[in-house]
């Protein structure tokens, strides 16, 4: 692309103001959006009855394994942009790393607004429990949510850290109420649920587990949000890995307890067809007034997640532009508040447009299929390449049993990719193909690799 910065004209560094607690809070509110409340019935229907718990367990396992890859890379290269830098450094900054990092930014320009739109559309759909909304009203709600989030993020990072802690409190309050309320008023013995889990055959579980796990893994995504904010984290070599593992373990426990709580009150045969499962659950226990309050809390959780999503992704085009590999304008920091305001406004604005154009539908699967090849599998392979070129002392965090977790991560992500189905696999590969074409055009114009003269 033309009109980019040179590597010796980097903008002012981002201030390191986020501590471990704030980083963990931003991870967790990113992970818990509208996803678990919308996905829970879908997973029950896919696997049938109590078997759905296995999909949530697999989601936690995949996240933990993959977090080892992110932890090594995040601790070694704590910079804004996360995967952009990991891919560039892992594959070589002058050749293949240029291509892989470009593809990641290319995908981010599409997937980040799609993630924003999917959350905003889900927000509007869930809000219809409180009052009936027709099509244009739902679009007005979803678009308004995106605009409010942009306004909240248009400020200094230390203020955002404090806002994140407040939102984290709302997440914990909502999930805590669901868990305590259900388990203390169980109407269906938990022993029946565990017995059904254990009595299922391995073949029966495997048949639907791949498809169901695509949905649950989506609900765990965001544990790496702190890596995108790597340039703003205090003591990054310690806090980046710690915040990810704390987030995954904490959210996995909350998800499993929430699922057990719901099916101990609402029979799974009813839960699988509910569009407002948490509201139905609370209404069963406490009546319609409490159900409306629970719905408001769910909407607050969904809002909080979108806040963290846009915050993290807005740093990716900024990092690429600051590196001289993207349009110069994306490298601009706000003159007084020191945040990448152009990147924030662009992604948020596109998310606003997408929220008016698209339906929720299968967007969850499409988003995951788009990410897997370049970001998750690409990073894991890149880490293997880095270990061949660099000494162990250059990795402040070292995973146990290396390279087993990396190989497991690659295998599991490929399994999940194939589980998305042919249509979504092709859509993800098409985005990559178009990105390669865009990269070659950009490199040709600037006479960079692979067109540079030797």
N, C-alpha and C positions, 0 to 999 in steps of 0.2 A: 504493500500500500504506500501511497505517497503521503507527504505532509506528516512525517513522524519525527519524533525527537531523536537525537543522537544519544548514544550511551553516556557521553560526557556532559549531558545537560539534564541531569536528573532533577526532579522537583525536590522541595524540602522534605526531609524524612518525616514519616508519621510519628507522632509522640506515643511512647509506650506508657499507657495509662491504665490498661485493664489488668486486674489481678486475677488470681486463680479462681476465686469465688465468682467474679463477674464473668470470666471466660466460661466456666462450667455452667452458669446460669444461661448464657447466650446459647451454648450448645443445646441445653435441655429444652429451652423454649423453641428452638429450631426443630428439634426432634418431635415434640408433642404439639402438633397443630390440629387441624380438623381430621387428619388422617386416621388415628386410631378409633375415633368415634364413627367415622363413615365406613372404615374397612372392617371393623369387627363383625357386622352381619354378613359381609361378603365372604369372609374367611370361613365362618360357620357353614354357610351354604356350600362352599367349594369342597370342604372336607367332610362335612356331615357330623353334627353333634359335637361331643367333647374332643374329637380328634383335632379340632382347630387349634388347641393349645400347642400342638407340636409345631405348627407354622410360626407361632410367636417365639418359641424356643429356638428354632432354626434361625430366625431373624436376628436374635441376640447373638447366636454363635457366629454368624457371618460378620456381624458388626465388630465383635471382639477380635476375630482373626484379622480382619482388614485394618483395624485400629493399630495393630502392631506395625503395619507398613506406614501408615500415616504418622505414627509416633516417631519412628526413626527419621523419616524425611522432615517432619515438622520441627523436631528438635535440632536437626543439623542445619536446616535452612529456614529460620524463622523470619519470613518476609511476607509482605502483603501479596495476596494473589494465590497463595497455597499451591494448588496443582500446577498452575502456570509455571512457577519456578521449579517445582519438583521434576516435571517432564523435561523442561529445557536443560536442566543440569544433568539429569540422569542419562539422557540420550546424546548429550554433547551440544554445547551452546552455539556452535558454528554450523552444524549440519542437521542431523535428524531431530535434535532437540528443538530447533526452530519450527519444524513442521508439527511435531506433537504438541508443543505449547500453543502454536497458532490454532490448531484444531480444537484445543480445549477452550480458548477464548471464543472461537467461532461458535462452539456449542453453547457456551455460556450466554451469548447474545440471544440465543433461541430458548434454551432450557430455563434460564433464570426467570425471564418474564412468564414462561409457561407455568413454572412452579408458583409464581405469584398469582397468576390467573386462576390456577386450579384451586389454590387455597381460598381466594376471594370468592370464586363461584361456589365452592363448598360452604363457605360462610353464609352466603346469601340463601342457599338451599336450606341450611339448618335453621336459619332465622325464620323460615316460613312456618316453623312450629309455633312461634309466638303470634304471628298474624299471617293470613293468606297473602301471598305476593304473586302477581301475574308476571309475565315474562319481562316486560320493561322495568318493573319495579325491582326484580331480582338483579337485573343488569345495573340499575342505578345504585343498589346496595353494594354490589361487588366492586364497581368502579369507585364508589365513594370510599370504600375501605382502603384501596390502593393509594388514593390521594392523601388520606389521613396518615398513612404509614410514611409516605414520602415526607410529609410535613414534620413528623416526629423525628425522622432521621436527619433532618437538615439542621444539625447542631454538632457541638464538640463531642468527641468520643467519651470523655469522662462523664458527661451528662447522660450519654447513651448507656454507659455501664450501670448507672443508678436506675434508669428506667428499666433496664433488663432485669435487675434484681426485683423490682416491684412486680413485673410480669411473671417472673419465676415463682414468686409467692402465690400468684393466682393459679398457676399450673399445679403446684403442690396442693393447694387448697381444694381445687376441683377434683383431682384424682384421689386425694385423701378422703373426701366426703363420699365418693363412689365406693371406695374400698371398705371403709369403716361401716358405712351404712348397709352395704350388702352383706358383708361377712357377719355382722352382728344381728342381722335379721334374715338369715338364710332360710329359705322355704324349700329348697331342694338340697339334700345332703351332699356335701362335697365328696364324700366317699363314693357316691355313684359316679361322679365326674371322673375321679381318678381311676376307678375300676374300668370305666369305658375306655380311657386312654390306654391302659395297660393291656386290655384284651384284644385290641385291634391288631390285625396281621400286618407284617411289614410291607407286603405288597399293596395292601389297601391304603396304608399311609403314603407310600411313595407315589401312588397313582395321582393323587391330587396335591401332594405337598409342594411340588415345584410351582404350580400355578398359584397356590395360596400364599407361598412364601414371597412371591413377587410383591404381593400387597403388604405383607407385614414388614418386609425389608424397607419398603418405602417409608413406613412409619418410624424406622430407626435412623433414616438418613438425616444427617445434620450433626452427628457426633464429631465431625471434622471441621465444623464451622470455625473453630478457633484457629485452624491452620490458615484460613483465608485472612484472618486478622493477625497473622503472625508478627507483622511489623508494629503492632500496637499492644502486644502482650508483655507484661513484666516477667522477668526471669524465664524466658521462653523455653530454654532447654529442660526445665523442670515442669513448668506449668502447662505447656502444650500437651505432653503425653498424659499428665495427671488428670487434666480436665476431661480428656476424651474417655479414659477408662472409668472415671467416676460417673460421667454422664451415661455411658452404656449400661453399667451395672445398675445404677439408680433407676433408669428408665425401664430396663428389662424387668426389674422387680415390680415396678409400678404397673406396667402393662399386664404382667401375669396375674397380679393380685386383682387388677381391675376386671380382667376377663373372668376370673373365678367368681368375683363378687357379682357380676352381671348374671351369669348363668346359674348362680345360687338363688336368684330371685325370679328372673324371667326364663321360662323354659326355652331351650335352644330352638325348638320348633317355631316359637313365636319370634325370638330374637333375630333369626336369620332373615326375616321379612320386614324388619323394622327400619324405617328411614331415619328415625330419631331414637336410637337405642338407649342412650343415656337418659333422655327425657322420659321415655317409656318406663325405664328402670326406676327412676325417682318417683314418677307418678304412681307406680305400683306400690311403692313403700310409703310415700308421704302425701300423695294427692297432687292435683293439678297446679296449685300455687307453688309448691316446692319444685315441681317439674319446670315451671317457667324460670325460676331462679337458676336451676341447674343448666338450662339452655343458655341463659345469659353468661354463665361461667364458661361453658364450652365455647361460646363465641369469643369470649375474652382470651381463652387459650389459643384459639385459631388465629386471632389477631396478633397475639404475641409471637407466634411462630413466624408469621409473614414478616414481622418486624425484624427478627433475627436473620431470616433468609435474605432479604434485600440488603441488610447491613453487610453480610458476608460477601455476597456476590458482587456488590458494587466495588469491591477492592480488586476484582480480577481484571477488568479492562484497564483500570488505573495502573496496575502493576505492569501489564503488557505495554501500555503507552509510555510509562516511565522508563521502560527497558528499551525503547526505541523501536518496538515491533508492532505498534498500533497507532491510530490517529493521535496526534499530539494533544488535541483538546481533551482527551480522556485523562491525561496526566495532570491536569490542573487541580490544585488544592484550593479550597475556599480561602480567601486572603486573610480572614481573621479567625475562622473556626477550624481550619486545618483538617478538612476531610475532602475526599474526591467527589465534589458536588456534581460535576458533569456526568460522571459514570452513574451516580445515584439517580439523577434526573432521567438519563436515557433509559436505563433498565426499568425504573419505576414507570416511566411514561409508556414504554412498550407493554409492560405488564397491565397497565390500565386499558390499553387498546385491546389486548388479548382477552381481558376479562369481559369485554363487551362483545367479542366475536365468537368465542368458543363455548362449547358445553363441556361439563366435567367428564362424562363418558369414560373412555379408556385412557384419559390423559396420564393417569398414574403409571400405567404400564409403559406408555410411550416415553415418559420422562426417564424411567429407569433404564429402558432399552438403549436410549440415547447416551446415557452416561457410562455404561459398563465398559465398552471396548477401549476407549481412549483414556478415561479417567481411572477407573478401578483396575482393570487388567493392565493397562499401559503403565500405571504407576508401580504396580507390583513387579512387572518385568524390569522396569527402570531401576528399581532398588537392587535387583540381582546384578544388573550391569554396574551399578555404582560400587557394590561390594567387591567387584573384580578389579576396579581401578583405584579404590581408596583404602587407606589403612583403617583398622577398627577404631583407632583413637579419634578419627574424624566424625564419629557417630556418638554424640553424647548419650543417646538412649540406644540400648541394644536389646532386641527381642530375645526371649529364651528359645532354644531349640532351632535357631536359624539354620537352614532356610525353610524348615517345615511349615511355619505359619504362612510364609509367602507363597509357597507352592499350593497350600490348601486354599488360600485366598483366590489364587488364579483359577483353580479347579471349580470352586464354588461359584465364583462370579460367572464363569462360562456356563455352568449348569443353570443358573438363574437367567442368563441371557437367552439360552435356548428355550427356557420355560415361558418366556414372554410370547412365543409364537412367531410364525413366519412373517406375518404382516408387520409386527413391531420390530423384529430383527431387521427387515428390509428398510423400514423407515429410519432406524438408527444408522444403518450403513449408508443410506442415501445422504443423510446429513453429513456424514464423514466424507463421502465422495465429493459433495459440493464444496466442502471445506478445503479439500485437497486442490480442487480447481482454483478456488479463490487464492490459496497460498501460492500456487504456481504463477498466477497472474501478478500477484503482489511482488513475488521474488523477481519475476522477469522485468517488471517496471523499474525496480530498484537495483537490478543487476546483482542480486544476492544469491547465495546457494539455493538451488543447484545451477544457477546461470552465471555465477561470478567467474571472471577470467582468472585462471591460475597463473 
